[in-house]
Amino acid sequence: MALIITSPLRGWAAPLDSVPDPVFAERMMGDGVAIHPLDDTVCAPAQHMPGSAPPVSCPH
């Protein structure tokens, strides 16, 4: 059985250091990348619904 995982949104990847929120910039939630979205649609990357997402502030 294969599990296909796709990108949950369209956007540009950036290092976590560029995020103004210290929880993410200082990697308190673990390592990863930031994504600057191109639109406001987020899809489940697999056949499951996302449980929750922390609120973020995105300066535009």
N, C-alpha and C positions, 0 to 999 in steps of 0.2 A: 504494500500500500504506500503510495506517495503522498506527501503533504506539500502542496504548492502554496507558497507564501508570496504575495505580491506587495508592491509598495502601497501603503495606506493613503498617500496623498502626493500631489505634484508639488515640487518645490526644490529649493537649493539647500544642500547640506552645508553646515558650518560647524566649526569646533565649539564645544561647550563653553570654552573660555569667552566666547563672544556674547553669551546670554547674560542679560542684566540681572537676572534672578540669582542670588548667591547659592541657593540650594542646588541649582543645576550647574552653575559655573564652577563651584567648588566640589562638584561630583558627590554630594551627600547622598544622592539617590543612585549612585553608581556611574560607570563610564557610559559614554554614548556619543551621539551627535545631536546638534540642533538642526531643525529644518525650518527654513523661511518659506512658508507656503505661497503658492501662486494663486490659489483660490480658497474658498471656505468649505470645501468638501473633503471629508475624511471617511475612508471606507475601511471596513474590517479586512485585514490582510489575509484572512483565512475564512473558513465557513463558520465563524463564531462572531458574536457581537462583542465589541469592547465593553469591559465592565465600567470603568470610570477613567477620567483623565483629570489631572490637576488643572486648576485655572491658571492661565498664563497671561502675562501682559505683553502685547506685541506693539511696540511703538512703530507707527507708520508715518 
